[in-house]
Amino acid sequence: MTNVSRRRLLASGGAAAAAGATFPLWTWSPSASIAGTGEGLDPEYVWDVRADPVIERLYGEGIDKVAEVNEILKGWTTNDQPLPDGLPGYLADFIEEARSLPAWADQGKLQLAGTFNEERYGFFLALLYTLGSGLISCAIKREAWSVYYSYGGANMRDRIAKTTVLGYDVMDAQGWTASGRLMVNSVKTRMVHAAVRHLLPQSPHWPGVGAGQEVPISQADILVTFHSLGTWVMKKFTEWNIAPSQELADAFLHAWNVDLHLLGVQEQYLPKDWASAYAQYDQVMGPATGHTREGVELAQALLDSVIGEGNPLLRHELESLGRYVIGDAYADMIGFDKDPLLAPLWATTVPLLVTSYQGTVPHIPIVSNLLPEAVHTFIKIYFSPGDPAPITLPLSNRPE
């Protein structure tokens, strides 16, 4: 993990800002959800009642059994693939149930959402997911703690690959097909979440950083992650004057809702439209974000994964660009430097680049199709060289 200077830590708010992650009273109504009704329980106190006992039972059989399951599932990669033999019966039953699309899933909307990667939005989607949402995740206090102290915190390059590729693939039309991988990867991610909920409370560090949360990754935490990806990106599209049509925007949200379902989020928390999503974003993102020492270190580790260590000039420029993309509030939380010279440069050039890209690239089909895919391929190859970033159950918390 990158050594972070004391100055950077103090500049980003100090230790006091990390204390607590209290969420206000939950007021978002289930009437705003795709279910239209629900108990209205605060998702802060709701976890995954289906996956958690299954994964806890698996770990109860020993780490060797978990490692065996990882090996068995390594070859299970595509949506239409039958489960391999050798899994415990209770685990196979859970996976078969969890991999099924909900009855309300609309294949037409899922395919339409996939055109984000095939049209002019693909490049910006990849850019914003990687640079924007990746940095914002470091400002999400609980996510920073969960990542830092779980096994994923020890290998940020691998962790970034898994998260970014999953977010990108939600908008990939092929991801939902029989030969796609999204449904499998989502179910595996759901299982990893349950594993972290089982393992992380056993870490000696967790009582000191959990902000009163005995069990990590609640439904609220998953919603925060969604909003840092899908909702934030849609807000950015609007801010940059490249908002998609209403039909395409609705398909984008539908694809995310289906994937959230596959990740185990209850339907009473899935927003029925963007107005409902923005209202939920406003409720959860503010309290969830802030300065943490771990978040500052993770942000620097993310930059290391992109540019390597020992390149202070390029790091400074990338921090300045990152600050422009995610905004001062989030950038301050993760201790990014301010540069009064570069800031106006980005504020002038980025909108011009966006306008130029929008005006030319969409009219050159080979470029508009290949450039987003090139970025996607770069994410997978660079962050996990020689490895397709398999999603596996952790065998431990982060090594000391």
C-alpha positions as CSV (number, residue, x, y, z in Angstrom):
1,M,0.0,0.0,0.0
2,T,1.3,3.5,-0.8
3,N,2.9,5.5,2.0
4,V,0.8,8.6,2.4
5,S,2.3,11.8,3.7
6,R,1.1,13.3,7.0
7,R,0.4,16.5,5.1
8,R,-1.9,14.8,2.7
9,L,-3.8,13.1,5.5
10,L,-4.2,16.4,7.4
11,A,-5.2,18.3,4.3
12,S,-8.0,15.8,3.6
13,G,-9.7,16.4,7.0
14,G,-7.8,14.7,9.7
15,A,-8.7,11.7,11.8
16,A,-11.7,13.4,13.4
17,A,-13.6,13.5,10.1
18,A,-13.4,9.7,9.9
19,A,-15.4,9.2,13.1
20,G,-18.8,7.8,12.5
21,A,-20.9,7.1,9.4
22,T,-24.3,7.7,10.9
23,F,-27.1,7.7,8.4
24,P,-30.1,10.0,9.0
25,L,-33.6,8.7,9.4
26,W,-34.6,6.7,6.3
27,T,-37.3,8.6,4.5
28,W,-37.2,7.2,1.0
29,S,-40.5,5.6,0.4
30,P,-41.0,2.1,-1.1
31,S,-43.7,3.6,-3.2
32,A,-40.8,5.1,-5.3
33,S,-39.5,1.6,-5.9
34,I,-40.2,-0.8,-8.7
35,A,-42.1,-2.9,-6.2
36,G,-44.3,0.1,-5.4
37,T,-44.7,-1.2,-1.8
38,G,-42.6,-2.6,1.0
39,E,-42.0,-2.5,4.7
40,G,-39.9,0.7,4.4
41,L,-37.2,-0.7,6.6
42,D,-34.0,1.3,6.8
43,P,-31.6,-0.6,4.4
44,E,-28.8,0.3,6.8
45,Y,-30.1,-2.6,9.0
46,V,-31.0,-5.1,6.2
47,W,-28.4,-7.5,4.8
48,D,-28.8,-10.6,2.5
49,V,-31.1,-13.0,4.3
50,R,-30.7,-15.6,1.6
51,A,-27.0,-15.6,0.8
52,D,-25.5,-14.9,4.3
53,P,-26.5,-18.2,6.0
54,V,-25.5,-20.2,2.9
55,I,-22.0,-18.7,2.8
56,E,-21.6,-18.8,6.6
57,R,-22.4,-22.5,6.4
58,L,-19.7,-23.0,3.7
59,Y,-17.1,-21.2,5.8
60,G,-18.2,-23.4,8.7
61,E,-16.9,-26.4,6.8
62,G,-13.4,-24.9,6.8
63,I,-11.2,-22.8,4.5
64,D,-10.1,-25.8,2.6
65,K,-13.7,-26.3,1.5
66,V,-13.9,-22.7,0.5
67,A,-10.8,-23.0,-1.6
68,E,-12.2,-26.2,-3.2
69,V,-15.4,-24.3,-4.1
70,N,-13.3,-21.5,-5.7
71,E,-11.5,-24.1,-7.8
72,I,-14.8,-25.7,-8.9
73,L,-16.4,-22.4,-9.8
74,K,-13.3,-21.1,-11.7
75,G,-14.5,-22.7,-14.9
76,W,-18.1,-21.5,-14.4
77,T,-18.1,-18.2,-16.4
78,T,-21.0,-17.9,-18.9
79,N,-24.7,-17.3,-18.2
80,D,-25.9,-20.5,-20.0
81,Q,-23.3,-22.8,-18.5
82,P,-24.6,-25.5,-16.1
83,L,-23.1,-25.5,-12.7
84,P,-20.1,-27.8,-12.4
85,D,-20.4,-30.9,-10.3
86,G,-18.9,-31.1,-6.9
87,L,-20.6,-28.2,-5.1
88,P,-22.3,-28.7,-1.8
89,G,-26.0,-29.2,-2.5
90,Y,-27.2,-26.3,-0.5
91,L,-24.7,-24.0,-2.3
92,A,-25.8,-25.3,-5.7
93,D,-29.4,-24.7,-4.9
94,F,-28.7,-21.1,-3.8
95,I,-26.7,-20.3,-7.0
96,E,-29.4,-21.8,-9.3
97,E,-32.0,-19.6,-7.6
98,A,-29.7,-16.5,-7.5
99,R,-28.7,-16.7,-11.2
100,S,-32.3,-16.4,-12.5
101,L,-33.5,-13.1,-13.9
102,P,-36.5,-11.6,-12.1
103,A,-39.9,-11.8,-13.9
104,W,-39.9,-8.1,-14.5
105,A,-36.6,-8.1,-16.4
106,D,-37.2,-6.7,-19.9
107,Q,-34.8,-8.1,-22.5
108,G,-35.5,-5.3,-24.8
109,K,-34.4,-2.7,-22.3
110,L,-31.3,-4.7,-21.4
111,Q,-30.3,-4.9,-25.1
112,L,-31.0,-1.2,-25.5
113,A,-28.9,-0.4,-22.4
114,G,-26.1,-2.3,-24.2
115,T,-26.0,0.4,-26.9
116,F,-24.3,2.6,-24.4
117,N,-21.1,0.7,-25.2
118,E,-21.7,0.6,-28.9
119,E,-22.5,4.3,-29.4
120,R,-20.9,7.6,-28.3
121,Y,-21.4,7.0,-24.6
122,G,-19.1,4.0,-24.3
123,F,-15.9,6.0,-24.1
124,F,-17.3,8.3,-21.4
125,L,-18.8,5.4,-19.5
126,A,-15.5,3.7,-19.3
127,L,-13.7,6.9,-18.4
128,L,-16.2,7.9,-15.7
129,Y,-16.4,4.4,-14.2
130,T,-12.6,4.1,-14.0
131,L,-11.4,7.5,-13.0
132,G,-14.6,9.0,-11.5
133,S,-16.4,6.3,-9.7
134,G,-13.1,4.5,-8.8
135,L,-12.0,7.6,-6.9
136,I,-15.4,8.3,-5.4
137,S,-15.3,4.8,-3.9
138,C,-12.3,5.8,-1.9
139,A,-14.4,8.6,-0.4
140,I,-17.2,6.2,0.7
141,K,-16.1,5.6,4.3
142,R,-17.4,2.1,4.8
143,E,-16.4,1.0,1.4
144,A,-12.9,2.3,2.0
145,W,-12.7,0.4,5.3
146,S,-14.3,-2.8,3.9
147,V,-11.9,-2.8,0.9
148,Y,-8.8,-1.8,2.9
149,Y,-9.2,-4.4,5.6
150,S,-10.6,-7.2,3.5
151,Y,-8.5,-9.4,1.2
152,G,-9.1,-7.0,-1.7
153,G,-7.2,-4.2,-0.1
154,A,-4.0,-6.0,-0.4
155,N,-4.2,-6.0,-4.3
156,M,-5.8,-2.9,-5.5
157,R,-5.1,-3.6,-9.2
158,D,-7.0,-6.8,-9.1
159,R,-9.8,-5.2,-7.0
160,I,-10.2,-2.3,-9.4
161,A,-10.4,-4.7,-12.4
162,K,-13.2,-6.7,-10.8
163,T,-15.3,-3.7,-9.8
164,T,-14.8,-1.6,-12.9
165,V,-15.4,-4.5,-15.3
166,L,-18.6,-5.5,-13.5
167,G,-19.9,-1.9,-13.7
168,Y,-18.9,-1.6,-17.4
169,D,-20.5,-4.9,-18.3
170,V,-23.9,-3.9,-16.9
171,M,-24.1,-1.7,-20.0
172,D,-22.8,-4.4,-22.3
173,A,-25.6,-6.0,-24.5
174,Q,-23.6,-9.2,-24.7
175,G,-23.3,-9.4,-20.9
176,W,-27.0,-10.5,-20.6
177,T,-26.9,-13.0,-23.4
178,A,-26.5,-16.8,-23.0
179,S,-22.8,-16.5,-23.8
180,G,-22.3,-13.4,-21.6
181,R,-20.8,-13.3,-18.1
182,L,-22.7,-10.6,-16.2
183,M,-25.2,-12.8,-14.5
184,V,-22.5,-15.2,-13.3
185,N,-20.2,-12.4,-12.2
186,S,-23.0,-10.8,-10.3
187,V,-23.9,-13.9,-8.4
188,K,-20.3,-14.5,-7.6
189,T,-20.0,-10.9,-6.3
190,R,-23.1,-11.5,-4.2
191,M,-21.4,-14.5,-2.6
192,V,-18.2,-12.4,-2.0
193,H,-20.3,-9.8,-0.2
194,A,-21.7,-12.5,2.0
195,A,-18.1,-13.8,2.6
196,V,-16.9,-10.3,3.6
197,R,-19.8,-10.0,6.0
198,H,-18.7,-13.3,7.6
199,L,-15.0,-12.6,7.7
200,L,-14.5,-8.9,8.2
201,P,-16.1,-8.7,11.7
202,Q,-13.4,-11.2,12.7
203,S,-10.7,-8.6,11.8
204,P,-9.1,-6.9,14.9
205,H,-9.3,-3.6,13.0
206,W,-13.1,-3.7,12.3
207,P,-14.4,-2.6,15.7
208,G,-12.3,0.5,15.5
209,V,-13.4,1.5,12.0
210,G,-16.8,0.0,11.5
211,A,-18.6,3.1,12.9
212,G,-20.9,1.0,14.9
213,Q,-21.7,-1.3,12.1
214,E,-21.3,-4.9,13.4
215,V,-21.9,-6.4,10.0
216,P,-20.5,-4.7,6.8
217,I,-22.1,-4.3,3.4
218,S,-25.7,-3.7,4.3
219,Q,-28.3,-3.1,1.6
220,A,-27.7,0.6,2.1
221,D,-24.0,0.1,1.4
222,I,-24.7,-1.6,-1.9
223,L,-27.1,1.2,-2.9
224,V,-24.4,3.7,-2.2
225,T,-22.0,1.8,-4.5
226,F,-24.7,1.8,-7.2
227,H,-25.2,5.5,-6.8
228,S,-21.5,6.1,-7.0
229,L,-21.5,4.3,-10.3
230,G,-24.8,4.5,-12.2
231,T,-26.5,7.5,-10.7
232,W,-23.3,9.6,-10.5
233,V,-22.5,8.8,-14.2
234,M,-26.0,9.8,-15.3
235,K,-25.6,13.1,-13.4
236,K,-22.3,13.6,-15.1
237,F,-23.8,13.0,-18.5
238,T,-26.4,15.7,-17.8
239,E,-23.7,18.1,-16.4
240,W,-21.6,17.6,-19.6
241,N,-24.6,18.1,-21.8
242,I,-24.5,14.6,-23.3
243,A,-27.6,13.2,-21.5
244,P,-29.1,10.2,-23.4
245,S,-32.6,10.1,-24.6
246,Q,-35.3,9.3,-22.1
247,E,-35.7,5.8,-23.5
248,L,-32.0,5.1,-23.3
249,A,-31.8,6.6,-19.8
250,D,-34.6,4.4,-18.6
251,A,-32.9,1.3,-20.1
252,F,-29.7,2.3,-18.3
253,L,-31.6,2.4,-15.0
254,H,-33.4,-0.9,-15.7
255,A,-30.1,-2.7,-16.4
256,W,-28.8,-1.5,-13.1
257,N,-31.9,-2.5,-11.3
258,V,-31.7,-6.0,-12.7
259,D,-28.1,-6.3,-11.7
260,L,-28.9,-5.0,-8.2
261,H,-31.5,-7.7,-7.9
262,L,-28.8,-10.3,-8.9
263,L,-26.6,-8.8,-6.2
264,G,-29.3,-9.5,-3.6
265,V,-30.9,-6.0,-3.2
266,Q,-34.6,-6.2,-2.3
267,E,-37.0,-4.7,-4.8
268,Q,-38.4,-2.2,-2.3
269,Y,-35.1,-0.3,-2.6
270,L,-34.8,-0.3,-6.4
271,P,-35.8,3.1,-7.8
272,K,-38.6,3.1,-10.4
273,D,-37.3,6.1,-12.3
274,W,-34.5,8.6,-12.3
275,A,-36.3,11.1,-10.1
276,S,-36.6,8.4,-7.5
277,A,-32.9,7.4,-8.0
278,Y,-31.8,11.0,-7.5
279,A,-33.8,11.4,-4.4
280,Q,-32.3,8.2,-3.0
281,Y,-28.8,9.4,-4.0
282,D,-29.3,12.6,-2.1
283,Q,-30.3,10.7,1.0
284,V,-27.5,8.2,1.1
285,M,-24.4,9.7,-0.5
286,G,-23.8,12.6,1.8
287,P,-23.7,10.6,5.1
288,A,-21.8,7.8,3.4
289,T,-18.9,9.8,2.2
290,G,-16.0,11.6,4.0
291,H,-12.4,11.4,4.8
292,T,-10.7,8.3,6.1
293,R,-7.0,7.5,6.3
294,E,-7.8,4.2,4.5
295,G,-9.6,6.0,1.7
296,V,-6.6,8.4,1.1
297,E,-4.3,5.4,0.9
298,L,-6.6,3.5,-1.5
299,A,-6.9,6.6,-3.8
300,Q,-3.1,6.7,-4.0
301,A,-2.9,3.0,-4.6
302,L,-5.4,3.5,-7.4
303,L,-3.1,6.0,-9.0
304,D,-0.2,3.7,-8.5
305,S,-2.1,1.1,-10.5
306,V,-2.6,3.5,-13.4
307,I,0.8,5.3,-13.6
308,G,3.1,3.4,-11.3
309,E,5.1,4.8,-8.4
310,G,7.9,7.3,-8.7
311,N,6.2,9.7,-11.2
312,P,5.2,12.7,-9.1
313,L,4.6,15.1,-12.1
314,L,2.2,12.7,-13.8
315,R,0.6,11.9,-10.5
316,H,0.0,15.6,-9.8
317,E,-1.6,16.1,-13.2
318,L,-3.8,13.0,-12.8
319,E,-4.9,14.2,-9.3
320,S,-5.8,17.6,-10.8
321,L,-7.8,15.9,-13.6
322,G,-9.5,13.6,-11.1
323,R,-10.4,16.6,-8.9
324,Y,-12.1,18.2,-12.0
325,V,-14.0,15.0,-12.8
326,I,-15.3,14.1,-9.3
327,G,-15.5,17.7,-7.9
328,D,-13.8,19.5,-5.0
329,A,-15.9,17.9,-2.2
330,Y,-14.9,14.3,-3.1
331,A,-11.4,15.3,-4.0
332,D,-10.9,16.9,-0.6
333,M,-12.1,13.8,1.1
334,I,-9.3,11.7,-0.5
335,G,-6.6,14.3,-0.1
336,F,-6.0,15.2,-3.7
337,D,-3.9,18.3,-4.3
338,K,-5.3,21.6,-5.6
339,D,-3.6,23.2,-8.5
340,P,-4.8,26.8,-9.3
341,L,-3.0,26.6,-12.7
342,L,-4.3,23.2,-13.9
343,A,-7.8,23.6,-12.6
344,P,-8.9,26.3,-15.1
345,L,-7.1,24.3,-17.9
346,W,-9.2,21.2,-17.2
347,A,-12.4,23.3,-16.9
348,T,-11.7,24.7,-20.4
349,T,-10.3,21.7,-22.2
350,V,-12.5,18.8,-21.0
351,P,-15.8,20.4,-22.2
352,L,-14.1,21.1,-25.6
353,L,-12.9,17.5,-25.8
354,V,-16.4,16.2,-24.9
355,T,-17.9,18.5,-27.6
356,S,-15.3,17.5,-30.1
357,Y,-15.7,13.8,-29.4
358,Q,-19.5,14.1,-29.7
359,G,-19.3,16.0,-32.9
360,T,-16.9,13.7,-34.8
361,V,-16.4,10.2,-33.3
362,P,-20.1,9.1,-33.6
363,H,-19.9,9.8,-37.3
364,I,-16.9,7.4,-37.7
365,P,-18.4,4.0,-36.9
366,I,-15.2,2.1,-36.7
367,V,-13.8,4.6,-34.2
368,S,-17.0,4.9,-32.2
369,N,-17.2,1.2,-31.8
370,L,-13.5,0.3,-31.3
371,L,-12.5,3.1,-28.9
372,P,-14.9,2.1,-26.0
373,E,-13.9,-1.5,-26.5
374,A,-10.2,-0.6,-26.4
375,V,-10.7,1.2,-23.1
376,H,-12.6,-1.8,-21.8
377,T,-9.9,-4.2,-22.9
378,F,-7.2,-1.9,-21.3
379,I,-9.0,-2.1,-18.0
380,K,-9.1,-5.9,-18.1
381,I,-5.5,-6.4,-19.4
382,Y,-3.7,-3.7,-17.5
383,F,-5.3,-4.1,-14.1
384,S,-5.1,-7.9,-14.3
385,P,-2.2,-8.8,-16.7
386,G,-2.4,-12.4,-17.8
387,D,-5.5,-12.9,-15.6
388,P,-9.2,-12.5,-16.5
389,A,-9.7,-11.3,-12.9
390,P,-11.8,-14.3,-11.6
391,I,-14.1,-13.5,-8.8
392,T,-13.4,-15.8,-5.9
393,L,-14.4,-16.1,-2.3
394,P,-11.7,-14.7,0.0
395,L,-9.9,-17.1,2.2
396,S,-9.0,-14.5,4.8
397,N,-9.1,-10.8,5.6
398,R,-6.3,-8.6,4.5
399,P,-2.9,-10.1,5.5
400,E,-1.2,-8.1,8.3
